[in-house]
Amino acid sequence: MVNTGVVRTYATIRTSAGIMGNVVSLGWFLSPKPTFYSMYKKDVVEDLSVDAYLISIFNCALWVYYGIAQHNNLPFVIMNGIGLAVGFMYVAMYLIYANQEQRTSVRGKSTFGLVLYLVIVIMITPFLYSKLSWRHGAIDTLGYICITSDVYTILPSYMLVRVYETKSLEHMPFWSSLFTFLSGACWLTYVMFGMDYNAIGYASTVTCCLGMVQLIVYAYYYLRYPQSKVAGGELQIPNVV
């Protein structure tokens, strides 16, 4: 017999984790704000790459589709919907200050991402309205695609290489690393207390582990090497709200 008190407690923890996950993830999405503020002040893009933000848009769109397909992940859909909106805002701002060559590159990459997303949706959607076993298989397949995209989005290898080469934390902002870890932890809790360890759970585990790796690397280089310039100017943690 199911203990209603335990079920109610699990539901409360799950709901709280979902709310906290949205709050923390919002901070994660807004962590590049200082970079774009600097671009606004200089009125030029310089060598800023927009690829990470295009990939983030693609990734959030996939997770929104996954959350809708599951029918019971409204907090996750809301969070990724916000991420989608923020991503579009970043790319729009980039286009305002980009030169013609950079705009052409963004259009080409955006078109490729849109076509790939539509192909995935067109291939998966019919199975979501088929018999139950096919539906579960389609959701699992979509989940694996989302996990692959998620790992590619947050994989910190390029940042770690730059930190190793320069011995500077300028290329790995503290808030971005912290919110990566906290976001993964919140959504992992959300899934575990829903007693359904699905694709969101696997992706959250990877996110949490990668965030922890970034924080460990950050602490090592912060303590081991003098950091006179982090994120531009004196050592400081940028605001994210």
C-alpha positions as CSV (number, residue, x, y, z in Angstrom):
1,M,0.0,0.0,0.0
2,V,1.3,3.4,-1.0
3,N,2.1,5.8,1.9
4,T,0.3,9.0,1.0
5,G,2.5,11.0,3.3
6,V,5.6,9.9,1.5
7,V,4.0,10.5,-1.9
8,R,3.0,14.0,-0.8
9,T,6.5,14.7,0.6
10,Y,8.1,13.5,-2.7
11,A,5.7,15.7,-4.7
12,T,6.6,18.7,-2.6
13,I,10.3,18.2,-3.0
14,R,9.9,17.6,-6.7
15,T,7.8,20.8,-7.1
16,S,10.3,22.8,-5.1
17,A,13.3,21.4,-7.1
18,G,11.5,22.4,-10.3
19,I,10.9,25.9,-9.1
20,M,14.5,26.2,-7.9
21,G,15.7,24.7,-11.2
22,N,13.9,27.4,-13.1
23,V,15.4,30.1,-10.9
24,V,19.0,28.7,-11.1
25,S,18.7,28.0,-14.8
26,L,17.6,31.6,-15.4
27,G,20.9,32.7,-13.8
28,W,22.7,30.2,-16.0
29,F,21.1,31.6,-19.2
30,L,21.9,35.2,-18.1
31,S,25.5,34.5,-17.1
32,P,26.9,35.8,-20.5
33,K,25.3,39.2,-19.8
34,P,28.6,40.9,-19.0
35,T,30.0,39.8,-22.4
36,F,27.1,41.3,-24.3
37,Y,27.1,44.4,-22.2
38,S,30.8,44.9,-23.2
39,M,29.8,44.4,-26.8
40,Y,27.1,47.0,-26.4
41,K,29.5,49.5,-24.9
42,K,32.1,49.0,-27.6
43,D,29.5,48.9,-30.4
44,V,31.3,46.1,-32.1
45,V,31.3,42.2,-32.0
46,E,35.1,41.8,-32.3
47,D,36.0,38.1,-32.0
48,L,32.9,37.0,-30.1
49,S,31.5,33.7,-31.5
50,V,27.8,33.3,-31.6
51,D,28.0,29.5,-32.2
52,A,27.4,28.6,-28.5
53,Y,24.2,30.6,-28.4
54,L,22.9,29.1,-31.7
55,I,23.6,25.6,-30.2
56,S,21.8,26.7,-27.0
57,I,18.7,27.7,-29.0
58,F,18.7,24.4,-30.8
59,N,19.2,22.5,-27.5
60,C,16.5,24.4,-25.6
61,A,14.1,23.8,-28.6
62,L,14.7,20.1,-28.4
63,W,14.1,19.9,-24.7
64,V,10.9,21.9,-25.0
65,Y,9.7,19.4,-27.6
66,Y,10.8,16.5,-25.2
67,G,8.9,18.1,-22.3
68,I,5.8,18.5,-24.3
69,A,6.0,14.9,-25.6
70,Q,6.1,13.7,-22.0
71,H,3.0,15.6,-21.1
72,N,4.1,16.0,-17.4
73,N,7.1,18.2,-17.4
74,L,5.7,21.7,-17.4
75,P,8.5,23.2,-15.2
76,F,11.1,21.9,-17.6
77,V,9.2,23.2,-20.6
78,I,9.0,26.6,-19.0
79,M,12.7,26.7,-18.1
80,N,13.8,25.8,-21.6
81,G,11.2,28.1,-23.1
82,I,12.9,30.9,-21.2
83,G,16.3,29.7,-22.4
84,L,15.0,29.8,-25.9
85,A,13.8,33.4,-25.6
86,V,17.1,34.5,-24.0
87,G,19.1,32.7,-26.7
88,F,17.1,34.5,-29.4
89,M,17.8,37.8,-27.6
90,Y,21.5,37.2,-27.5
91,V,21.6,36.3,-31.2
92,A,19.5,39.3,-32.2
93,M,21.9,41.6,-30.2
94,Y,24.9,39.9,-31.9
95,L,23.3,40.6,-35.3
96,I,22.9,44.3,-34.6
97,Y,26.6,44.8,-34.0
98,A,27.9,42.1,-36.4
99,N,29.4,42.9,-39.8
100,Q,28.0,41.6,-43.1
101,E,30.3,38.5,-43.1
102,Q,29.4,37.6,-39.6
103,R,25.6,38.0,-40.3
104,T,25.9,35.8,-43.4
105,S,27.6,33.1,-41.2
106,V,24.8,33.3,-38.6
107,R,22.2,32.9,-41.3
108,G,23.8,29.8,-42.7
109,K,24.3,28.2,-39.4
110,S,20.7,29.1,-38.3
111,T,19.3,27.6,-41.5
112,F,21.2,24.4,-40.9
113,G,20.0,24.2,-37.3
114,L,16.4,24.9,-38.3
115,V,16.4,22.2,-41.0
116,L,18.0,19.7,-38.6
117,Y,15.4,20.5,-35.9
118,L,12.5,20.1,-38.4
119,V,13.9,16.8,-39.6
120,I,14.0,15.5,-36.0
121,V,10.4,16.7,-35.3
122,I,9.0,15.3,-38.5
123,M,10.7,11.9,-37.9
124,I,9.7,11.6,-34.2
125,T,6.1,13.1,-34.1
126,P,4.2,10.3,-36.0
127,F,5.5,7.8,-33.5
128,L,4.2,9.9,-30.6
129,Y,0.7,9.2,-31.8
130,S,1.2,5.5,-32.5
131,K,0.8,2.5,-30.2
132,L,2.1,2.8,-26.7
133,S,5.4,0.9,-27.3
134,W,6.3,3.0,-30.3
135,R,5.5,6.2,-28.3
136,H,7.8,5.2,-25.5
137,G,10.5,4.3,-28.0
138,A,10.1,7.7,-29.8
139,I,10.3,9.6,-26.5
140,D,13.5,7.6,-25.5
141,T,15.1,8.3,-28.9
142,L,14.2,12.0,-28.6
143,G,15.7,11.9,-25.1
144,Y,19.0,10.4,-26.4
145,I,19.2,13.1,-29.1
146,C,18.6,15.8,-26.4
147,I,21.3,14.4,-24.1
148,T,23.8,14.4,-27.0
149,S,22.9,18.0,-27.8
150,D,23.0,18.9,-24.1
151,V,26.5,17.5,-23.6
152,Y,27.8,19.3,-26.7
153,T,26.3,22.5,-25.4
154,I,27.8,22.5,-22.0
155,L,31.0,20.5,-22.6
156,P,33.7,22.7,-21.1
157,S,36.7,21.3,-23.0
158,Y,37.4,24.4,-25.0
159,M,37.3,26.6,-21.9
160,L,39.5,24.2,-20.0
161,V,42.1,24.3,-22.8
162,R,42.2,28.1,-22.7
163,V,42.5,28.1,-19.0
164,Y,45.3,25.6,-19.1
165,E,47.2,27.5,-21.9
166,T,46.8,31.0,-20.3
167,K,46.6,30.1,-16.6
168,S,43.9,32.7,-16.5
169,L,40.2,32.3,-15.5
170,E,39.1,35.0,-17.9
171,H,37.7,32.4,-20.3
172,M,35.8,30.4,-17.7
173,P,33.5,32.8,-15.7
174,F,32.7,31.7,-12.1
175,W,28.9,32.2,-12.3
176,S,28.6,30.2,-15.5
177,S,30.4,27.2,-13.8
178,L,28.5,27.6,-10.6
179,F,25.1,27.7,-12.3
180,T,26.0,24.8,-14.5
181,F,26.5,22.7,-11.4
182,L,23.5,24.0,-9.5
183,S,21.2,23.7,-12.5
184,G,22.2,20.0,-12.9
185,A,21.7,19.3,-9.2
186,C,18.2,20.9,-9.1
187,W,16.9,19.1,-12.2
188,L,18.5,15.8,-11.0
189,T,16.6,16.2,-7.7
190,Y,13.4,17.0,-9.7
191,V,13.7,13.8,-11.7
192,M,14.7,11.5,-8.8
193,F,11.8,12.6,-6.6
194,G,9.5,12.0,-9.5
195,M,10.6,8.4,-9.4
196,D,11.2,8.5,-13.2
197,Y,14.9,8.6,-14.1
198,N,14.5,9.5,-17.8
199,A,16.6,11.5,-20.3
200,I,16.3,14.6,-18.1
201,G,17.9,12.7,-15.3
202,Y,20.8,11.5,-17.4
203,A,21.4,15.0,-18.8
204,S,21.2,16.5,-15.4
205,T,23.8,14.1,-14.0
206,V,26.2,15.0,-16.8
207,T,25.5,18.7,-16.3
208,C,26.1,18.4,-12.6
209,C,29.4,16.5,-13.1
210,L,30.7,18.9,-15.7
211,G,29.8,21.8,-13.5
212,M,31.7,20.3,-10.6
213,V,34.7,19.8,-12.8
214,Q,34.6,23.4,-13.8
215,L,34.4,24.5,-10.2
216,I,37.3,22.3,-9.2
217,V,39.4,23.7,-12.0
218,Y,38.4,27.2,-11.2
219,A,39.4,26.8,-7.5
220,Y,42.7,25.2,-8.5
221,Y,43.7,28.0,-10.8
222,Y,42.4,30.7,-8.5
223,L,44.4,29.5,-5.6
224,R,47.5,28.4,-7.6
225,Y,48.0,31.3,-10.0
226,P,47.5,35.1,-9.3
227,Q,44.4,36.3,-11.2
228,S,44.9,40.0,-11.8
229,K,42.3,40.0,-14.7
230,V,39.2,37.8,-14.7
231,A,36.3,38.6,-17.0
232,G,37.9,42.0,-17.7
233,G,39.3,44.3,-15.1
234,E,40.1,43.3,-11.5
235,L,39.0,40.0,-10.1
236,Q,35.3,40.1,-9.7
237,I,32.1,38.1,-10.1
238,P,29.8,39.6,-12.7
239,N,26.1,40.2,-11.9
240,V,23.7,37.9,-13.6
241,V,20.4,39.6,-12.8
